[in-house]
């Protein structure tokens, strides 16, 4: 995490520019990734929004980042400096730093120790970014969070919308587009990112072939998924027949009856374990997956260091 030393003779602006240069050079921000939004970084560091923006503009002038409409400041492919220019810039930076530490009364041995210590810390990981995935029903947030974890190889917490205020420390909150304004009104610290979600093609293809006099069975793990998934299925497939829907919390007796009455049984991944013993009795069955759209995955990827 970037630290601002308010006792330093170096201005806050110069400290921020140096810290950002270091993170770009060290690969903390990859080519094509967006720098943190200016207002968010300003709030985190308790400094002026204008100071952050001026720092980003200086990096843009140096050719390290570029401003893209709708995307903020994005790291660009750097043109390598030749050795003489690298040495010249490095000497200038070290000169300023040495003046600072000498002014503190440190001797040569102490300065050498600090240099070695800082070099050893360069490989340490920064404080992890906390990513929260929220949705109106738990199975959607769980499914999308698992997908993000597999893609990004980092933990993501799944919550329902009413649980978002408990995660005020989240750096990034991913939520379906229709709920973005609602989450923004919660005054959370983190960036709120809208996501598009998709029901798997395999389930939709099977449902779309049902005739209107046939019955669709839908099984979820949690009750709050029944209504929104039923509505989404009808909207995407125009299926006008009967839908028998339940959560596994209602018990095996209801599940057995639902399987008997359904021409097609669809079930969420979180309900699969409870449904598995009944699949042999089902006429047809298919797992109903929920995933974030690939465009959403790429957008979230650009926001995670």
N, C-alpha and C positions, 0 to 999 in steps of 0.2 A: 504494500500500500504506500502511496506517495505521502511523504512527511514534509511539512513546512516548518522550518526553524525560524521562529519569529524573533529570536535574539541575534540572528546572523546579520552581518553587514551586507550580505547579498540580498537583493530585493526579492520579494515574493515571486514576482514575474520571472526573474532569472532562475530562481530555484525550481520553479515549475517547468520552465523550458528545459533545463538540464535533466530533470527527472523524467520527462517525457522522451527526450532524446535517448536516454539510457534504456528505457523500456522498448522503444522502437528498435534500437540497435541490438538489444538482447533477445529479441524475438517474442517479447510479451505481447506485442501487437503485431500480428502477421500482415503481410501484404494483402490489401483488400479489406482488412478489418476496420471497423469504425472505432474511433476514439470515444471515450465516454462522453455522453451528452454534456454540453458546457454547464448547464444549470445543475445537473446532478453532481458533477465533479466539484463545482463551486460550493455546493451545500456540504459535501463530504469533507472538504478541506477548510470550510468556514472562511472563504475568501470571496472576493467580488466576481460575479459572473463575467464582467468585462475583463478582468485579469486573465481568466481562463481563455476567453475568446482571443485576446491579444497574443497569448502564448501559442494557441493553435495557429493563428495567422502568421506568427514568426516561423513556426515549423513549416507552414505552407511556402513561405518565401524561401526557406532553405531547401525546398524540394522533398521534404520527408513525408508530407501529407498533401492531400488535395481536397478542396471543398466540393462536395457533390450535392446537388439540389435534392432535398428530401432524405439524404443519408448522413448529413453532417460532414465531419472531417474523416477522411479515410486514408490509411497508410498506403503509400505508393511505392513502386519499385525504385529502390535507391540506386543512384549512380555512384559507384565506388570512388572514393577520393584516392589520389595517388599518395605514395608514402610520405613525401615531403609535406603535403598539405595536412595529412593525418597527424604527423609529428608536430607541425606548427600549431594546429588547433588543440592537440593534447597538451602541449607545453603551456598554452595560455590558460587552459582550464586548471591544470595542476598548479600553476603559479598562484592563481586566486585562492585555491584550496589551501596551499601551503602557508600563505599569508594569514589565513584564518587560524590554522592550528598553531602556528608559531606565536601568534598573538595571544593564544591561551596559555603560553608558557611551556609547551611540550618540547622535550629535547629530541635529538635525532633518533635515539633508540625507541622512544615512545611513538614517534611518528612512523617509524618503520614497522613497529608492531601493529599500529592501527591500519596501515596499508595492507598488511598481510591478512589481518582479521576481516577487513572489508572484501578483499578478494575471495576469501573462503565463503563469505555470505552471499556472493553473487549467484551461487548455484541453488540457494535456498528458494523454496516455492513461496510465492506471495499468499496472503490470506485468500482462501478460496471464495469465489463468487457464489452467493446463495441464490439458486434458481428455484422458483416456486411455480408450479403449474396449477391453475385454478379453473374449475368448470362448475356448471350448475348441478351436475351429479358426479359422484365420486368415481364411477367407472370410467368416465371420459378423462378425468384428470389423471387417474392411475395409468390408463393405457398410453396417454400422450407422454406422461413423465417417464414411463419405462422406455418408450421409443427414444426420447431425448437422451436418456442415460446410455442406451446402447450406441447411439451415434456419437455422442460427445465424450463417453467414458468418464462421466462425472455424475455425482448424485444430484437428483432433482426431487423436490418434495411435492407430493400431490395433495391438494386440499380442495374443499368445496368453497364456493364464493363467500359464504358466511364465516369461513375460517380465515380468510385473508388478513383481517386486522390482527390476528395472533402472530403474524409473520411480518411485523413492521421492519424487521432487520433484513428483509429480502432485497437483493440487489436487482433482481429481474423477476417480474411477474408475467407469466404467459397465460393469456386468457382468451376465449373465443371473442371475435370482434364485437358481437352483440352485447358483450358485457364490459367492454373497455371503459365506457363512461362511468359505469357503476363502480368499478375498481378505482378509477381515478378519483372519484368523490370520497374514497376512503382515506385520502391523504397519506398514502403509503410512501415510504422513502424511495423505493426502487422504481426503475423504469417499467412501464406497463406496455406489453407488446401484444398486439392482437394476433390471433391464430385462426387459420381455417382448418377444419377437421373433416375427415372423410370416413365413411363406412366402406369397408372392403368390397371390392367389385364382386367377389365370389358370392357373398350373401345377397347383394342387391340383384345380381343376375338370376339367382334362384327364386327370389321373391317376385321379381317382375314377371315370371312365367306362371305364377299362380292365377287361377281363374277366380272370378269374384265370388263364386259359390263355395270356394275352398277356404280352409282355415289355416291361418298362420299361428304357430306357437312361438312365443318369445320368452326366453328365460334370462334373467339378469341376476347378479349377486345381491345388489342392494335395491330396495324399493324405489328410491328416488330416480332410478334410471328408466323405469317402465314407461312413464308418460312421454318424456322427451324422445326416447328411442322409437316408440310407436309412431309419434308424430313425424319424426325424421324419415322413417321407413315409408310411411304413406306418401309423404311429400316427394320423395325421390323416385318411387316406383309406381305411384298412382294406384296402388293396390287398394281396392274398395271392399274386400271381403272381411270376414271376421278375424280379429286378432285376439288370441287368448294369451295374456301376458302375466308373468308372476316373477317374484324374486325367490331365490333359493331359501330365504328366511321363512317362507311360508310352509316349508316341509315337503317330504317325499310323497306324501299322499296326494297333494295337489299336483305335484310334478308328474306323477304317474298318470293322473287323469288328463293333464294337458297333453302329454305325449300321445295318448290314445286318440285324442280328438283332432290332432293336427295333421294336415297333409304335409306340412313342412315345419320342421323345428329349427329355430335359430337360437343361438345362445352366445353370451359374451365370454371372453377368455377367463374372466374372474369367476364365472359360473361353471366352467368346464368340468372341474373336478366333481362337483355334485351331480352334474348331468350325465357324466360318462356311463354310470351303471344302467342308464335307461336308453342309451342310444340304439341298442339292438332291437328295441321295441318300436323305434321311430320309423315311419315310412321313408322319410328323407330328412337329413339333418345337415347343417353347415354352421361353422363358427362365424359369428358376427364380430369382425374386428373394427376398432376405431383408431385412426392414426392422424397425426397432424399432416397437413399438406406439405409437399417437398419445399414449396416456396417459403412456408413458415419455418421449416427446419433450417434453411439457409439464412433466413433473417435472424433467427436466434443465434446461429453459429457466428454471425458477424458481430454480435454483441457480447459474446463470452470471450474473455481474454484467453 
